[in-house]
Amino acid sequence: MNKFILVATLSPLLTGLVPGMADQGTEGRIPFKKIGHLIVVKAKIDDSRNDYNFIVDTGGLAMIDKAVVRELGLKERGPMAKITTLDLSGYRIENVFCVTTFDFGPMRRMGTPVHGIIGSNLLERYKVTFDFRSSAVVLSTDATALPTPDGGLFFKFRNHPVNNAPLIKFKVHQKTVEGMIDTGQPYSVVLPFKDYGQYETSDLSASIRSKGLMIKWPQTAPRHNYLARLKSCEFGDLVIPEALCLFGELPPMLSMPLIGTNFLSQFKMIIDYPKDELILIPYPDAHFENNRLSLGLNLNLSEKNEIWVEGIWENSSADKAGIHVGDRIVAFDSKKITPENLIELMEMMDDDRISSITLTIRNQEGERTLKLDKTRLF
């Protein structure tokens, strides 16, 4: 997801502000649903009557929507708010301190609103299992060491100094880099935009450029992104030829390689935060993308609740159809588009089983309806 605003003063505030463990049981199995690529769980806050939606983001900090803080009358201290009890499907976590500075407004206006983030500075209390195929996150306080199964990948990691996210070493072609395990962003690998030149000549087999933006992090002002094929990517004994990679401008305190859900979701992933150990167990049908079937569009929601084109991959079907950055989408497949069904359209765009989508586009020249076929970007 688009990342939070990282303020240097938050690091000392967050250190040591999450004492205590879950107050019942040693293990909790929390079901999640996917909203796009995001892992979303339901939670009750201080025994609230209503459920609230939280993203589980290993690359993020614990956060909460300021509107929820006001609604529930949570205690605040500077840019932080305290949740006394966070109940995740019956598994209760005590004393959760959340940043309140992120704007959840656009997510709040969508069909499934998001109210907060569960980040690594909270997950660090647990051994955390992401079972993507069973759509569950398991939090455990069991200190028993887990053996690495045959075919599994084992990593020792260190924690990022700001958000405590796990950092592991891997290879991009012949370069050893350190990357952040980031369940909050979709791309298999993101590399800092500023490093594109050093990879372009020797480590990439192909790349395409965007018109406008395909992804943007706060505190950055990029003009475009690159999507590239790495000649190889190595995670321990796993070698992935022609792996897809996005180059994006990242906030200064996060300007490092990121490892996202398109890669991580091919594994049952166990992050043992207390032991600084990561185990990736591949699913039998694991696959690692080296191409992408796509319309070539990135859409966003404006403050006026209009859906607009924020980015287009060059030579994609959207580009060839003459769609431009700034165009408005007013309907898809004969259905009026609204903030509530934007997720439906985005999921259709990401679903390889859907080969074409009909869009109605509005710009200064008027409206037109066109059927777009998904094509391979490379």
C-alpha positions as CSV (number, residue, x, y, z in Angstrom):
1,M,0.0,0.0,0.0
2,N,1.0,3.6,-0.2
3,K,3.3,4.1,2.8
4,F,2.8,6.2,5.9
5,I,4.5,9.5,6.5
6,L,7.7,8.6,8.3
7,V,8.7,11.3,10.9
8,A,12.1,11.0,12.5
9,T,10.7,11.8,15.9
10,L,8.4,8.7,15.8
11,S,11.3,6.3,16.2
12,P,12.0,7.1,19.9
13,L,8.3,7.4,20.6
14,L,7.6,3.9,19.4
15,T,10.6,2.2,21.1
16,G,9.4,0.5,24.2
17,L,5.8,1.7,23.9
18,V,4.2,-1.7,23.3
19,P,4.8,-3.7,26.5
20,G,2.8,-6.8,27.4
21,M,1.6,-9.8,25.5
22,A,-1.7,-11.1,24.4
23,D,-3.8,-11.7,27.5
24,Q,-5.3,-15.0,26.6
25,G,-3.8,-18.2,25.1
26,T,-0.5,-18.8,23.3
27,E,-1.9,-18.8,19.8
28,G,-4.5,-17.0,17.8
29,R,-5.7,-17.8,14.3
30,I,-7.0,-14.7,12.6
31,P,-8.8,-15.0,9.3
32,F,-8.2,-12.3,6.7
33,K,-9.6,-11.3,3.4
34,K,-7.7,-9.7,0.5
35,I,-8.6,-6.2,-0.7
36,G,-6.6,-6.1,-3.8
37,H,-3.2,-7.2,-2.5
38,L,-3.8,-6.0,1.0
39,I,-4.2,-8.4,4.0
40,V,-7.2,-7.1,6.0
41,V,-8.4,-8.4,9.4
42,K,-11.4,-7.4,11.5
43,A,-10.8,-6.1,15.0
44,K,-12.8,-4.7,17.9
45,I,-11.2,-1.8,19.7
46,D,-11.6,-1.6,23.5
47,D,-14.6,-3.9,23.3
48,S,-16.3,-1.7,20.7
49,R,-19.7,-2.8,19.3
50,N,-18.5,-2.4,15.7
51,D,-15.7,-4.2,13.9
52,Y,-12.9,-2.2,12.3
53,N,-10.7,-3.2,9.4
54,F,-6.9,-3.3,9.9
55,I,-4.2,-4.0,7.2
56,V,-1.5,-6.4,8.4
57,D,1.6,-4.7,6.9
58,T,5.0,-6.0,7.9
59,G,6.5,-2.9,6.2
60,G,4.4,-0.5,8.2
61,L,3.9,0.9,11.7
62,A,0.8,0.4,13.9
63,M,-1.6,3.1,12.8
64,I,-5.2,4.1,13.4
65,D,-7.6,6.5,11.6
66,K,-7.9,9.8,13.4
67,A,-11.7,9.6,12.8
68,V,-11.8,6.3,14.8
69,V,-9.8,7.9,17.6
70,R,-12.4,10.6,17.9
71,E,-15.3,8.2,17.5
72,L,-14.1,6.0,20.4
73,G,-12.5,8.7,22.5
74,L,-9.1,7.0,22.6
75,K,-6.4,8.5,24.7
76,E,-3.9,10.5,22.7
77,R,-0.4,11.7,23.2
78,G,1.1,13.8,20.5
79,P,0.9,11.8,17.2
80,M,0.0,8.6,19.0
81,A,-3.2,7.0,20.3
82,K,-3.6,4.1,22.8
83,I,-5.8,1.1,22.2
84,T,-6.1,-0.7,25.5
85,T,-7.4,-3.9,23.9
86,L,-7.3,-4.9,20.3
87,D,-9.5,-8.0,19.8
88,L,-8.6,-10.0,16.6
89,S,-11.3,-12.7,16.1
90,G,-11.2,-13.4,19.8
91,Y,-7.4,-13.1,20.3
92,R,-6.8,-10.1,22.5
93,I,-3.7,-7.9,22.4
94,E,-3.2,-5.3,25.1
95,N,-1.6,-1.9,25.1
96,V,-1.3,-1.1,21.4
97,F,0.1,2.4,20.6
98,C,-0.8,3.7,17.1
99,V,0.4,6.5,14.9
100,T,-2.5,8.9,14.0
101,T,-0.9,11.0,11.2
102,F,-1.7,8.8,8.2
103,D,-4.7,10.0,6.0
104,F,-7.1,7.1,5.8
105,G,-9.7,9.3,4.1
106,P,-9.5,7.7,0.6
107,M,-9.7,4.2,2.1
108,R,-12.6,5.3,4.3
109,R,-14.7,6.3,1.3
110,M,-14.3,2.9,-0.4
111,G,-16.7,0.0,-0.3
112,T,-14.6,-1.8,2.4
113,P,-13.1,1.0,4.4
114,V,-9.8,0.6,6.2
115,H,-9.3,2.0,9.7
116,G,-5.8,1.1,10.7
117,I,-2.6,-0.8,10.2
118,I,-1.0,-3.6,12.2
119,G,2.7,-3.2,11.6
120,S,5.9,-4.9,12.6
121,N,6.3,-2.8,15.7
122,L,3.3,-4.7,17.1
123,L,3.9,-8.0,15.4
124,E,7.4,-8.1,16.9
125,R,5.8,-9.6,20.1
126,Y,5.0,-12.8,18.2
127,K,5.9,-15.7,16.0
128,V,3.7,-14.8,13.0
129,T,2.6,-17.2,10.3
130,F,1.1,-15.9,7.1
131,D,-0.9,-18.8,5.5
132,F,-1.9,-17.2,2.3
133,R,-3.7,-20.2,0.9
134,S,-5.9,-20.6,4.0
135,S,-6.4,-16.8,4.3
136,A,-5.2,-16.7,7.9
137,V,-2.6,-15.0,10.1
138,V,-1.5,-16.9,13.2
139,L,0.0,-15.1,16.1
140,S,1.9,-17.3,18.6
141,T,3.8,-16.8,21.8
142,D,5.2,-20.3,21.7
143,A,9.0,-20.1,22.0
144,T,9.6,-23.6,20.5
145,A,12.0,-23.4,17.6
146,L,10.6,-24.6,14.2
147,P,12.6,-26.9,11.9
148,T,12.9,-25.8,8.3
149,P,11.1,-28.4,6.2
150,D,12.6,-29.8,3.0
151,G,12.4,-27.2,0.3
152,G,11.9,-24.4,2.8
153,L,14.1,-21.3,2.9
154,F,15.6,-20.1,6.1
155,F,16.9,-16.6,6.8
156,K,18.2,-14.8,9.8
157,F,17.0,-11.2,9.8
158,R,17.6,-7.9,11.5
159,N,14.9,-5.3,12.2
160,H,14.5,-2.0,10.5
161,P,15.4,0.7,13.0
162,V,12.1,2.7,12.5
163,N,9.3,0.1,12.0
164,N,11.0,-3.1,13.1
165,A,10.3,-4.7,9.7
166,P,12.4,-7.9,9.0
167,L,15.3,-7.2,6.7
168,I,16.9,-10.2,4.8
169,K,19.8,-10.5,2.3
170,F,19.2,-11.7,-1.2
171,K,20.8,-11.3,-4.6
172,V,19.7,-9.2,-7.6
173,H,21.6,-10.9,-10.4
174,Q,25.1,-10.7,-9.0
175,K,24.5,-7.9,-6.4
176,T,23.9,-8.8,-2.8
177,V,21.3,-6.4,-1.3
178,E,19.2,-6.2,1.9
179,G,15.5,-6.0,1.5
180,M,12.4,-5.4,3.7
181,I,9.7,-8.1,4.0
182,D,6.7,-5.9,3.1
183,T,3.2,-7.4,3.0
184,G,1.8,-4.0,2.4
185,Q,2.9,-3.6,-1.3
186,P,2.1,-5.8,-4.2
187,Y,5.3,-6.1,-6.3
188,S,7.6,-9.1,-5.9
189,V,10.6,-6.7,-5.6
190,V,10.8,-2.9,-5.5
191,L,14.1,-1.3,-5.9
192,P,14.9,2.4,-5.2
193,F,14.3,4.6,-8.3
194,K,17.6,6.4,-7.7
195,D,19.5,3.1,-8.3
196,Y,17.9,2.4,-11.7
197,G,21.0,3.5,-13.6
198,Q,23.3,1.1,-11.8
199,Y,21.0,-1.9,-12.6
200,E,20.1,-0.9,-16.1
201,T,23.2,-1.8,-18.0
202,S,24.1,-5.2,-16.4
203,D,21.2,-6.6,-14.3
204,L,18.1,-6.0,-16.4
205,S,17.0,-8.0,-19.5
206,A,14.1,-5.5,-20.3
207,S,12.3,-2.6,-18.8
208,I,9.3,-0.3,-19.6
209,R,8.5,3.2,-18.4
210,S,5.3,4.6,-17.1
211,K,3.5,7.7,-18.1
212,G,2.5,9.2,-14.8
213,L,2.7,6.9,-11.7
214,M,1.9,3.3,-11.1
215,I,2.7,3.6,-7.4
216,K,3.7,6.5,-5.1
217,W,4.8,6.7,-1.5
218,P,4.2,9.8,0.6
219,Q,7.0,12.4,1.0
220,T,8.0,11.7,-2.6
221,A,7.5,13.5,-5.9
222,P,8.3,11.0,-8.7
223,R,7.3,11.6,-12.3
224,H,7.2,8.0,-13.4
225,N,8.2,4.4,-12.6
226,Y,10.0,1.5,-14.3
227,L,8.9,-2.1,-14.5
228,A,11.8,-4.3,-15.3
229,R,12.9,-7.9,-15.7
230,L,15.8,-8.8,-13.5
231,K,18.2,-11.3,-15.2
232,S,18.0,-13.3,-12.0
233,C,16.9,-13.0,-8.4
234,E,18.2,-15.3,-5.7
235,F,16.7,-16.0,-2.3
236,G,19.0,-18.6,-0.6
237,D,18.9,-21.7,-2.8
238,L,15.9,-20.4,-4.8
239,V,17.0,-18.8,-8.2
240,I,14.3,-17.0,-10.1
241,P,15.2,-16.1,-13.7
242,E,13.6,-13.0,-15.3
243,A,11.9,-11.9,-12.1
244,L,9.7,-8.8,-12.3
245,C,10.8,-5.7,-10.4
246,L,9.4,-2.2,-10.0
247,F,11.6,0.9,-9.5
248,G,9.9,3.5,-7.3
249,E,10.9,6.6,-5.4
250,L,10.8,5.6,-1.7
251,P,10.7,7.8,1.4
252,P,14.3,8.5,2.7
253,M,13.9,6.3,5.7
254,L,12.5,3.4,3.6
255,S,14.8,3.8,0.6
256,M,15.9,0.2,0.3
257,P,14.7,-2.9,-1.7
258,L,11.2,-4.2,-0.7
259,I,9.9,-7.7,-1.0
260,G,6.2,-7.8,-1.5
261,T,3.1,-10.0,-1.7
262,N,3.4,-11.2,-5.3
263,F,6.5,-13.1,-4.1
264,L,5.6,-13.8,-0.5
265,S,2.2,-15.2,-1.2
266,Q,3.8,-18.2,-3.0
267,F,4.9,-19.4,0.5
268,K,3.6,-20.2,3.9
269,M,5.7,-17.5,5.6
270,I,6.7,-17.8,9.3
271,I,8.3,-14.7,10.9
272,D,9.7,-15.5,14.3
273,Y,10.2,-11.9,15.5
274,P,11.7,-12.8,19.0
275,K,14.3,-15.1,17.3
276,D,14.9,-12.9,14.3
277,E,14.2,-15.9,12.0
278,L,12.2,-16.2,8.8
279,I,11.1,-19.4,7.1
280,L,9.5,-19.5,3.6
281,I,7.7,-22.8,2.8
282,P,6.7,-22.9,-0.9
283,Y,3.2,-24.0,-1.8
284,P,3.1,-27.0,-4.3
285,D,1.9,-24.7,-7.1
286,A,4.2,-21.8,-6.3
287,H,5.0,-19.7,-9.3
288,F,7.0,-16.5,-9.7
289,E,5.9,-14.0,-12.3
290,N,8.2,-13.0,-15.2
291,N,5.5,-11.1,-17.1
292,R,2.2,-9.5,-16.4
293,L,-1.1,-9.6,-18.2
294,S,-2.5,-6.1,-17.9
295,L,-4.5,-3.2,-19.2
296,G,-1.6,-1.1,-18.2
297,L,-3.6,1.3,-16.0
298,N,-3.2,2.6,-12.5
299,L,-6.4,4.2,-11.1
300,N,-6.8,6.5,-8.1
301,L,-9.6,8.2,-6.1
302,S,-9.7,12.0,-6.1
303,E,-10.9,14.2,-3.3
304,K,-14.1,14.7,-5.4
305,N,-14.7,11.0,-5.4
306,E,-13.8,10.7,-9.1
307,I,-11.9,7.8,-10.4
308,W,-8.9,9.0,-12.5
309,V,-6.0,7.6,-14.4
310,E,-2.8,8.2,-12.4
311,G,-0.5,6.1,-14.6
312,I,-0.2,4.1,-17.8
313,W,2.5,1.6,-18.8
314,E,4.0,2.6,-22.2
315,N,2.9,0.4,-25.1
316,S,0.2,-1.3,-23.0
317,S,-3.4,-1.7,-24.4
318,A,-4.5,1.4,-22.5
319,D,-1.6,3.4,-24.0
320,K,-2.3,2.2,-27.5
321,A,-6.0,3.0,-27.0
322,G,-5.1,6.7,-26.4
323,I,-6.0,6.9,-22.7
324,H,-4.1,9.6,-21.0
325,V,-3.0,10.4,-17.4
326,G,-5.8,12.6,-15.9
327,D,-8.6,10.9,-17.8
328,R,-11.7,10.1,-15.7
329,I,-13.2,6.6,-15.6
330,V,-17.0,6.9,-15.4
331,A,-18.1,3.3,-16.0
332,F,-16.9,-0.2,-16.5
333,D,-18.7,-3.1,-18.2
334,S,-21.8,-0.8,-18.5
335,K,-21.8,-0.2,-14.7
336,K,-21.4,3.3,-13.2
337,I,-18.2,3.5,-11.2
338,T,-18.2,4.8,-7.6
339,P,-15.7,4.7,-4.8
340,E,-17.7,1.7,-3.4
341,N,-17.1,-0.5,-6.4
342,L,-13.6,0.8,-7.4
343,I,-12.1,-2.3,-5.6
344,E,-14.3,-4.5,-7.8
345,L,-12.8,-2.9,-11.0
346,M,-9.2,-3.1,-9.6
347,E,-9.7,-6.8,-8.8
348,M,-11.0,-7.4,-12.3
349,M,-7.9,-5.7,-13.7
350,D,-5.7,-8.0,-11.6
351,D,-7.6,-11.2,-12.4
352,D,-5.8,-13.1,-15.2
353,R,-9.0,-15.0,-15.9
354,I,-10.6,-11.8,-17.2
355,S,-9.2,-11.1,-20.6
356,S,-10.9,-7.8,-21.4
357,I,-12.8,-4.9,-19.7
358,T,-15.0,-2.2,-21.2
359,L,-14.4,1.3,-19.9
360,T,-16.1,4.6,-20.4
361,I,-13.6,7.4,-20.3
362,R,-14.2,11.1,-19.9
363,N,-11.8,13.9,-20.7
364,Q,-11.9,17.4,-22.3
365,E,-12.9,15.9,-25.6
366,G,-15.9,14.2,-24.1
367,E,-16.8,10.6,-23.3
368,R,-16.0,7.4,-25.2
369,T,-16.5,3.8,-24.5
370,L,-13.9,1.2,-25.5
371,K,-13.1,-2.4,-24.9
372,L,-9.6,-3.0,-23.7
373,D,-7.9,-6.4,-24.0
374,K,-5.3,-7.3,-21.5
375,T,-1.9,-7.9,-23.1
376,R,1.5,-9.0,-21.8
377,L,3.6,-6.0,-20.8
378,F,6.8,-7.7,-22.0
